[in-house]
Amino acid sequence: MIDLRSDTVTRPGPAMRAAMAAAEVGDDVYGEDPTVRTLEERTAEILGKEAGLFVPSGTMANQVAIRAHSEPGDEIIADAHSHILLYERAAPTAVSGVMPRLVQSAAGVFDGDAVRALVHGPLPGMPAGLFPPTRLLCLENTHNAGGGTVWPLPTFAETAREARRHGLRVHCDGARLWNAAVAAGVPEKAYAEHCDSVAVCFSKGLGAPIGSLLAGSRAFIDRARRFRGMFGGGMRQAGVIAAAALYALDHHRERLAEDHAHARKLALALADLPGVAIDPARVETNILYFRLEKMAAARFAEACEARGVRVLPIGVDTVRLVTHLDVAPADVTRAIEVFTAILGRG
Ligand SMILES: *Cc1c(COP(=O)(O)O)cnc(C)c1O
Protein backbone atom coordinates (compact mmCIF):
# COMPACT_ATOMS: atom_id res chain seq x y z
CA MET A 1 0.00 0.00 0.00
CA ILE A 2 1.31 3.48 -0.94
CA ASP A 3 0.10 5.72 1.87
CA LEU A 4 -0.15 9.39 0.89
CA ARG A 5 -2.55 10.44 3.64
CA SER A 6 0.03 11.97 5.98
CA ASP A 7 3.73 12.16 6.80
CA THR A 8 2.88 10.68 10.20
CA VAL A 9 2.42 7.16 8.77
CA THR A 10 6.15 6.40 8.43
CA ARG A 11 7.51 3.39 10.31
CA PRO A 12 10.96 3.26 11.89
CA GLY A 13 13.43 1.30 9.77
CA PRO A 14 16.10 -1.13 11.00
CA ALA A 15 18.80 1.51 11.64
CA MET A 16 16.43 3.73 13.62
CA ARG A 17 15.20 0.71 15.60
CA ALA A 18 18.82 -0.26 16.33
CA ALA A 19 19.46 3.25 17.68
CA MET A 20 16.35 2.91 19.88
CA ALA A 21 17.46 -0.49 21.17
CA ALA A 22 20.91 0.84 22.06
CA ALA A 23 19.67 4.02 23.80
CA GLU A 24 21.00 4.81 27.25
CA VAL A 25 17.99 5.62 29.43
CA GLY A 26 16.96 6.84 32.90
CA ASP A 27 13.94 8.43 34.56
CA ASP A 28 13.40 11.66 32.64
CA VAL A 29 10.98 13.11 35.21
CA TYR A 30 14.00 13.11 37.54
CA GLY A 31 16.08 14.60 34.69
CA GLU A 32 18.08 11.38 34.49
CA ASP A 33 17.59 10.23 30.91
CA PRO A 34 20.82 11.11 29.07
CA THR A 35 19.36 10.49 25.61
CA VAL A 36 16.43 12.84 26.24
CA ARG A 37 18.84 15.48 27.56
CA THR A 38 21.00 15.15 24.46
CA LEU A 39 17.95 15.48 22.22
CA GLU A 40 16.74 18.57 24.13
CA GLU A 41 20.17 20.21 23.95
CA ARG A 42 20.82 19.38 20.31
CA THR A 43 17.41 20.51 19.10
CA ALA A 44 17.56 23.72 21.13
CA GLU A 45 20.95 24.41 19.58
CA ILE A 46 19.64 23.83 16.04
CA LEU A 47 16.83 26.27 16.82
CA GLY A 48 19.16 28.80 18.48
CA LYS A 49 17.32 28.57 21.81
CA GLU A 50 18.63 28.13 25.36
CA ALA A 51 16.61 25.07 26.27
CA GLY A 52 14.25 22.40 25.00
CA LEU A 53 11.50 20.20 26.42
CA PHE A 54 10.69 16.79 24.94
CA VAL A 55 6.95 16.08 24.77
CA PRO A 56 4.86 13.22 23.35
CA SER A 57 3.07 15.18 20.59
CA GLY A 58 3.03 18.39 18.60
CA THR A 59 -0.33 19.20 20.12
CA MET A 60 1.17 19.03 23.60
CA ALA A 61 4.14 21.18 22.52
CA ASN A 62 1.77 23.88 21.24
CA GLN A 63 -0.64 23.69 24.16
CA VAL A 64 2.08 23.69 26.81
CA ALA A 65 3.51 26.76 25.04
CA ILE A 66 0.15 28.56 25.01
CA ARG A 67 -0.42 27.77 28.69
CA ALA A 68 3.10 28.83 29.65
CA HIS A 69 2.84 32.14 27.75
CA SER A 70 -0.59 33.11 29.10
CA GLU A 71 -3.05 33.15 31.97
CA PRO A 72 -6.74 32.28 31.72
CA GLY A 73 -8.66 35.26 30.35
CA ASP A 74 -5.87 36.38 28.01
CA GLU A 75 -6.24 36.57 24.26
CA ILE A 76 -4.11 34.86 21.64
CA ILE A 77 -3.94 35.62 17.92
CA ALA A 78 -3.74 32.79 15.39
CA ASP A 79 -4.64 32.10 11.80
CA ALA A 80 -8.25 30.92 11.37
CA HIS A 81 -7.00 27.74 9.70
CA SER A 82 -4.08 27.06 12.00
CA HIS A 83 -3.53 23.57 13.40
CA ILE A 84 -3.73 25.08 16.88
CA LEU A 85 -7.30 26.26 16.29
CA LEU A 86 -8.58 23.61 13.85
CA TYR A 87 -7.12 20.30 14.97
CA GLU A 88 -6.25 20.53 18.66
CA ARG A 89 -9.70 19.83 20.12
CA ALA A 90 -10.33 23.39 21.33
CA ALA A 91 -7.45 23.01 23.78
CA PRO A 92 -6.59 26.74 23.93
CA THR A 93 -10.03 27.49 25.37
CA ALA A 94 -10.57 24.23 27.26
CA VAL A 95 -7.10 23.82 28.74
CA SER A 96 -5.57 27.31 28.93
CA GLY A 97 -8.77 29.37 29.14
CA VAL A 98 -7.58 31.82 26.50
CA MET A 99 -9.68 33.55 23.87
CA PRO A 100 -8.51 32.99 20.31
CA ARG A 101 -8.75 35.91 17.89
CA LEU A 102 -8.59 34.88 14.27
CA VAL A 103 -6.55 36.19 11.37
CA GLN A 104 -8.16 35.53 7.97
CA SER A 105 -5.18 34.95 5.74
CA ALA A 106 -4.22 33.60 2.35
CA ALA A 107 -2.74 30.13 2.95
CA GLY A 108 -1.66 30.92 6.51
CA VAL A 109 0.74 33.76 5.71
CA PHE A 110 -0.06 37.31 6.83
CA ASP A 111 1.74 40.54 7.65
CA GLY A 112 2.15 42.87 10.59
CA ASP A 113 -0.93 44.90 9.63
CA ALA A 114 -3.11 41.83 10.25
CA VAL A 115 -1.68 41.60 13.76
CA ARG A 116 -2.00 45.32 14.44
CA ALA A 117 -5.67 45.20 13.41
CA LEU A 118 -6.40 42.71 16.22
CA VAL A 119 -4.40 44.33 19.01
CA HIS A 120 -6.58 46.56 21.16
CA GLY A 121 -5.37 50.15 21.24
CA PRO A 122 -6.30 52.58 24.00
CA LEU A 123 -9.73 54.01 23.14
CA PRO A 124 -10.50 57.42 24.58
CA GLY A 125 -13.74 57.35 26.56
CA MET A 126 -13.76 53.58 27.04
CA PRO A 127 -13.24 52.15 30.53
CA ALA A 128 -9.70 51.03 31.38
CA GLY A 129 -9.23 47.26 31.36
CA LEU A 130 -12.23 46.67 29.11
CA PHE A 131 -10.32 44.42 26.77
CA PRO A 132 -8.48 41.27 27.81
CA PRO A 133 -4.70 41.41 27.43
CA THR A 134 -3.55 40.15 24.02
CA ARG A 135 -0.64 37.99 25.01
CA LEU A 136 0.53 35.78 22.19
CA LEU A 137 0.81 35.50 18.41
CA CYS A 138 0.96 31.97 16.97
CA LEU A 139 2.52 31.46 13.53
CA GLU A 140 2.57 28.14 11.68
CA ASN A 141 5.47 27.26 9.36
CA THR A 142 5.00 25.38 7.11
CA HIS A 143 1.28 25.99 7.15
CA ASN A 144 -0.56 22.68 6.96
CA ALA A 145 -4.09 23.69 5.90
CA GLY A 146 -2.66 26.35 3.59
CA GLY A 147 -0.98 23.56 1.60
CA GLY A 148 2.45 23.19 3.23
CA THR A 149 3.08 26.90 2.69
CA VAL A 150 6.50 28.29 3.54
CA TRP A 151 6.56 31.71 5.16
CA PRO A 152 8.92 34.03 3.26
CA LEU A 153 11.54 34.82 5.92
CA PRO A 154 11.21 38.65 5.63
CA THR A 155 7.40 38.41 6.08
CA PHE A 156 7.81 36.07 9.05
CA ALA A 157 10.32 38.47 10.65
CA GLU A 158 8.17 41.56 10.03
CA THR A 159 4.99 39.94 11.37
CA ALA A 160 6.76 38.71 14.50
CA ARG A 161 8.42 42.10 15.00
CA GLU A 162 5.07 43.90 14.80
CA ALA A 163 3.60 41.54 17.42
CA ARG A 164 6.52 42.14 19.75
CA ARG A 165 6.23 45.89 19.24
CA HIS A 166 2.77 45.55 20.80
CA GLY A 167 4.12 43.53 23.72
CA LEU A 168 2.99 40.11 22.43
CA ARG A 169 5.05 36.97 22.69
CA VAL A 170 5.48 34.95 19.52
CA HIS A 171 5.12 31.16 19.27
CA CYS A 172 5.86 29.20 16.12
CA ASP A 173 4.05 25.92 15.45
CA GLY A 174 6.96 24.46 13.53
CA ALA A 175 5.70 20.88 13.23
CA ARG A 176 7.22 21.11 9.73
CA LEU A 177 9.79 23.86 10.32
CA TRP A 178 12.31 21.34 8.97
CA ASN A 179 10.50 21.38 5.61
CA ALA A 180 10.28 25.19 5.65
CA ALA A 181 14.03 25.52 6.27
CA VAL A 182 14.93 23.12 3.47
CA ALA A 183 12.50 24.75 1.03
CA ALA A 184 13.58 28.32 1.90
CA GLY A 185 17.27 27.38 1.97
CA VAL A 186 17.83 28.88 5.42
CA PRO A 187 18.69 27.30 8.78
CA GLU A 188 15.77 26.63 11.15
CA LYS A 189 17.13 29.24 13.56
CA ALA A 190 16.66 31.96 10.93
CA TYR A 191 12.93 31.61 11.61
CA ALA A 192 13.23 30.66 15.28
CA GLU A 193 15.20 33.79 16.21
CA HIS A 194 12.04 35.87 15.67
CA CYS A 195 10.05 33.73 18.13
CA ASP A 196 9.96 33.32 21.91
CA SER A 197 9.10 29.66 21.53
CA VAL A 198 9.11 27.07 18.79
CA ALA A 199 7.43 23.65 18.62
CA VAL A 200 8.89 21.06 16.26
CA CYS A 201 7.78 17.49 15.46
CA PHE A 202 10.07 14.51 14.98
CA SER A 203 7.10 12.34 14.00
CA LYS A 204 6.20 14.09 10.71
CA GLY A 205 8.67 14.42 7.84
CA LEU A 206 11.63 13.37 9.98
CA GLY A 207 10.09 9.93 10.30
CA ALA A 208 10.47 9.20 14.03
CA PRO A 209 7.62 7.18 15.57
CA ILE A 210 6.84 9.55 18.47
CA GLY A 211 7.81 12.90 19.84
CA SER A 212 7.93 16.67 19.57
CA LEU A 213 9.94 19.37 21.26
CA LEU A 214 9.28 22.83 22.62
CA ALA A 215 12.22 25.25 22.63
CA GLY A 216 12.68 28.68 24.21
CA SER A 217 14.55 30.55 26.93
CA ARG A 218 15.66 28.62 30.01
CA ALA A 219 13.09 30.44 32.19
CA PHE A 220 10.30 29.71 29.71
CA ILE A 221 11.18 26.03 29.47
CA ASP A 222 11.32 25.76 33.29
CA ARG A 223 7.75 27.08 33.40
CA ALA A 224 6.71 24.88 30.46
CA ARG A 225 8.03 21.80 32.30
CA ARG A 226 5.51 22.45 35.05
CA PHE A 227 2.64 22.44 32.54
CA ARG A 228 3.98 19.38 30.72
CA GLY A 229 3.65 17.59 34.06
CA MET A 230 0.18 19.04 34.64
CA PHE A 231 -0.95 17.83 31.19
CA GLY A 232 0.35 14.32 31.91
CA GLY A 233 3.30 14.59 29.54
CA GLY A 234 6.10 13.58 31.93
CA MET A 235 7.74 10.44 30.54
CA ARG A 236 10.13 8.04 32.22
CA GLN A 237 12.68 6.04 30.15
CA ALA A 238 11.85 8.17 27.14
CA GLY A 239 15.38 7.82 25.78
CA VAL A 240 14.07 4.90 23.74
CA ILE A 241 11.99 7.31 21.65
CA ALA A 242 14.41 10.25 21.94
CA ALA A 243 17.03 8.02 20.27
CA ALA A 244 14.74 7.67 17.25
CA ALA A 245 14.35 11.45 17.12
CA LEU A 246 18.15 11.94 17.31
CA TYR A 247 18.59 9.42 14.51
CA ALA A 248 15.98 11.32 12.46
CA LEU A 249 17.75 14.65 13.05
CA ASP A 250 21.03 13.17 11.80
CA HIS A 251 19.72 11.25 8.80
CA HIS A 252 16.37 12.58 7.62
CA ARG A 253 16.60 16.37 7.43
CA GLU A 254 18.45 16.94 4.17
CA ARG A 255 16.36 14.36 2.35
CA LEU A 256 13.15 16.37 2.86
CA ALA A 257 13.98 18.01 -0.49
CA GLU A 258 13.14 14.63 -2.11
CA ASP A 259 9.66 14.73 -0.56
CA HIS A 260 9.19 18.24 -1.94
CA ALA A 261 10.24 17.12 -5.43
CA HIS A 262 7.81 14.19 -5.19
CA ALA A 263 4.95 16.49 -4.21
CA ARG A 264 5.71 18.80 -7.15
CA LYS A 265 5.76 15.83 -9.50
CA LEU A 266 2.36 14.67 -8.23
CA ALA A 267 0.96 18.20 -8.54
CA LEU A 268 2.16 18.63 -12.13
CA ALA A 269 0.70 15.25 -13.13
CA LEU A 270 -2.63 15.98 -11.43
CA ALA A 271 -2.87 19.39 -13.13
CA ASP A 272 -2.93 17.54 -16.48
CA LEU A 273 -5.83 15.26 -15.52
CA PRO A 274 -9.46 16.16 -16.34
CA GLY A 275 -11.67 17.41 -13.50
CA VAL A 276 -8.78 18.28 -11.19
CA ALA A 277 -8.30 21.81 -9.85
CA ILE A 278 -4.79 22.40 -8.55
CA ASP A 279 -2.16 25.11 -8.88
CA PRO A 280 1.19 23.31 -8.93
CA ALA A 281 3.00 26.61 -8.37
CA ARG A 282 1.53 26.67 -4.86
CA VAL A 283 3.01 23.30 -3.93
CA GLU A 284 6.13 24.37 -2.03
CA THR A 285 6.85 21.44 0.30
CA ASN A 286 5.42 17.97 0.94
CA ILE A 287 1.68 18.71 1.23
CA LEU A 288 -0.74 19.25 -1.62
CA TYR A 289 -4.47 19.73 -1.85
CA PHE A 290 -6.59 19.44 -4.96
CA ARG A 291 -10.26 19.79 -5.78
CA LEU A 292 -12.22 17.26 -7.83
CA GLU A 293 -14.78 18.83 -10.14
CA LYS A 294 -16.59 15.67 -11.24
CA MET A 295 -16.16 13.09 -8.48
CA ALA A 296 -16.74 13.07 -4.74
CA ALA A 297 -13.49 13.01 -2.77
CA ALA A 298 -14.64 9.98 -0.75
CA ARG A 299 -15.39 7.98 -3.91
CA PHE A 300 -12.01 8.93 -5.39
CA ALA A 301 -10.31 7.79 -2.17
CA GLU A 302 -12.13 4.44 -2.33
CA ALA A 303 -11.10 3.93 -5.95
CA CYS A 304 -7.46 4.74 -5.04
CA GLU A 305 -7.55 2.39 -2.06
CA ALA A 306 -8.80 -0.44 -4.28
CA ARG A 307 -5.70 0.13 -6.45
CA GLY A 308 -3.23 0.23 -3.56
CA VAL A 309 -2.97 4.00 -2.94
CA ARG A 310 -4.26 5.77 0.16
CA VAL A 311 -5.24 9.45 -0.09
CA LEU A 312 -7.03 11.67 2.41
CA PRO A 313 -10.45 13.03 1.43
CA ILE A 314 -10.96 16.24 3.40
CA GLY A 315 -14.38 17.64 2.74
CA VAL A 316 -16.76 16.85 -0.10
CA ASP A 317 -14.52 17.58 -3.07
CA THR A 318 -11.04 18.13 -1.66
CA VAL A 319 -8.23 15.59 -1.38
CA ARG A 320 -4.93 15.88 0.48
CA LEU A 321 -1.69 14.13 -0.44
CA VAL A 322 1.47 14.19 1.67
CA THR A 323 4.84 12.79 0.60
CA HIS A 324 7.28 11.36 3.13
CA LEU A 325 10.19 9.05 3.92
CA ASP A 326 8.28 5.89 3.01
CA VAL A 327 7.26 7.14 -0.44
CA ALA A 328 9.86 6.06 -3.01
CA PRO A 329 10.19 7.50 -6.53
CA ALA A 330 8.51 4.37 -7.97
CA ASP A 331 5.57 4.93 -5.58
CA VAL A 332 5.07 8.41 -7.03
CA THR A 333 5.03 6.98 -10.55
CA ARG A 334 2.56 4.29 -9.47
CA ALA A 335 0.28 6.81 -7.73
CA ILE A 336 0.18 8.94 -10.89
CA GLU A 337 -0.80 5.83 -12.90
CA VAL A 338 -3.60 5.11 -10.45
CA PHE A 339 -4.91 8.71 -10.51
CA THR A 340 -4.81 8.63 -14.33
CA ALA A 341 -6.66 5.31 -14.46
CA ILE A 342 -9.42 6.68 -12.24
CA LEU A 343 -9.80 10.15 -13.72
CA GLY A 344 -8.90 9.46 -17.34
CA ARG A 345 -6.48 11.43 -19.49
CA GLY A 346 -6.94 15.13 -20.23
C1 LIG B 1 0.75 17.43 13.03
C2 LIG B 1 0.77 18.86 13.43
C3 LIG B 1 0.87 19.25 14.77
C4 LIG B 1 0.92 18.30 15.94
O1 LIG B 1 0.30 17.13 15.79
P1 LIG B 1 0.38 15.87 16.78
O2 LIG B 1 -0.41 14.90 16.02
O3 LIG B 1 -0.24 16.30 18.05
O4 LIG B 1 1.81 15.49 16.96
C5 LIG B 1 0.93 20.59 15.04
N1 LIG B 1 0.92 21.50 14.08
C6 LIG B 1 0.86 21.17 12.77
C7 LIG B 1 0.90 22.24 11.75
C8 LIG B 1 0.76 19.84 12.40
O5 LIG B 1 0.68 19.52 11.11
The ligand as an SDF file (V2000), in Angstrom:
LIG
                    3D

 15 15  0  0  0  0  0  0  0  0999 V2000
    0.7480   17.4350   13.0310 C   0  0  0  0  0  0  0  0  0  0  0  0
    0.7720   18.8620   13.4260 C   0  0  0  0  0  0  0  0  0  0  0  0
    0.8740   19.2500   14.7720 C   0  0  0  0  0  0  0  0  0  0  0  0
    0.9180   18.2980   15.9380 C   0  0  0  0  0  0  0  0  0  0  0  0
    0.3020   17.1300   15.7910 O   0  0  0  0  0  0  0  0  0  0  0  0
    0.3800   15.8730   16.7790 P   0  0  0  0  0  0  0  0  0  0  0  0
   -0.4130   14.8970   16.0170 O   0  0  0  0  0  0  0  0  0  0  0  0
   -0.2430   16.2970   18.0460 O   0  0  0  0  0  0  0  0  0  0  0  0
    1.8070   15.4890   16.9550 O   0  0  0  0  0  0  0  0  0  0  0  0
    0.9310   20.5890   15.0390 C   0  0  0  0  0  0  0  0  0  0  0  0
    0.9190   21.4980   14.0760 N   0  0  0  0  0  0  0  0  0  0  0  0
    0.8560   21.1680   12.7740 C   0  0  0  0  0  0  0  0  0  0  0  0
    0.8950   22.2400   11.7530 C   0  0  0  0  0  0  0  0  0  0  0  0
    0.7650   19.8420   12.3990 C   0  0  0  0  0  0  0  0  0  0  0  0
    0.6820   19.5240   11.1070 O   0  0  0  0  0  0  0  0  0  0  0  0
  1  2  1  0
  2  3  1  0
  2 14  2  0
  3  4  1  0
  3 10  2  0
  4  5  1  0
  5  6  1  0
  6  7  2  0
  6  8  1  0
  6  9  1  0
 10 11  1  0
 11 12  2  0
 12 13  1  0
 12 14  1  0
 14 15  1  0
M  END
$$$$
